[in-house]
Amino acid sequence: MNTTLSANVATSQQRKSYYDRIAEESMTPLWEVLGALVPQQPRSPAVAHAWSYAQVRAKVLEAGSLISAAEAERRVLILENPALRGQSSITQALYAGLQLILPGEVAPAHRHTQSALRLVLDGAGAYTAVDGERTTMRRGDFIITPAWTWHDHGNPGNEPVVWLDGLDIPIVRFLDAGFAEKSDSEYQAVTRPEGDALARYGSNMLPVDFQQQPSDPTKVFVYPWERTLSTLHALKAGSPDPHFGHKQRYVNPATGRSPMPTMAAFAQLIPAGFETQPYRCTDGTVYVCLSGSAEAHIEGQTFRLEENDVLVVPSWHSQQFCALTEAVLFSYSDRPVQQALGLWREQRS
Ligand code: GTQ
């Protein structure tokens, strides 16, 4: 009883000096931080933000005169969430960057436990090689390099090529599970003809004895823009979903799951003039406007999106898109991680 009484009358000065004394033992009181530790709903420290490609393009190309792809290993400008500067993160869980490769350059072969996706934005003639196969990078192509697969990039063409890199770097860093290795040779030997993986694994058929575990990444490492676009155009015959327009998720065709275990990717077509209903979800999402133009209303802020612009929408931020002209949006998020852990939630209003 006495204890209760004295606790009630403890002054903030007495508490403070107590906190100082327990700090000597590397302890701290939960009651001062409980609300922040166990919030009633997500309160992401990240903010919504958009990068205008037209505005940053010249600065990306300028990096080409400052450092070679070989010296940089990966010549990339990281897109940092303005509220997470210094953390190389676009959301708490995800990384994004703009990678530049000039004609004649090679980004040397390496592999790492981080999974990577590429979305080709600008220029033509570069390739990404994964597991002995090269794929020509064309605008809008969605290309993946799953965890621990050897990959290198080269540009035998005659234009600078820029693509968006999306990686799960913050997730792997959070778990302290990152390994990386450089190859002895600059680029990996080509052992399979271009189109091999897509024919074998991405044509509604699989090799007769092929099996994968649910968490295995897809062997299809390129999802060509041409196919994505013709799918989305075919869907226009039906009515658009009120919250998404015509939205599809990219899958590992052998499992129906996301192409890689840590990141989901999506493509959606929003008809001209169509306005999606308010929606939010717990997976912080990176959008890229691949064609057309749209307005994004994110938690009361408006962003105008033109071709190649990148928009980040943090967890549980209300989102609404209005297509000014018919717009195609690519997006990626950490949804499969949240789903595997039973954490993912969405809300449609
Ligand atoms: O292409 O492997 O933007 O390892 C960051 C880290 C790209 C890559 C990035 C990477 C890569």
Residues whose N, C-alpha, C, O or C-beta is under 5 A from the ligand:
A	BS01	GTQ	R74 V76 G97 D165
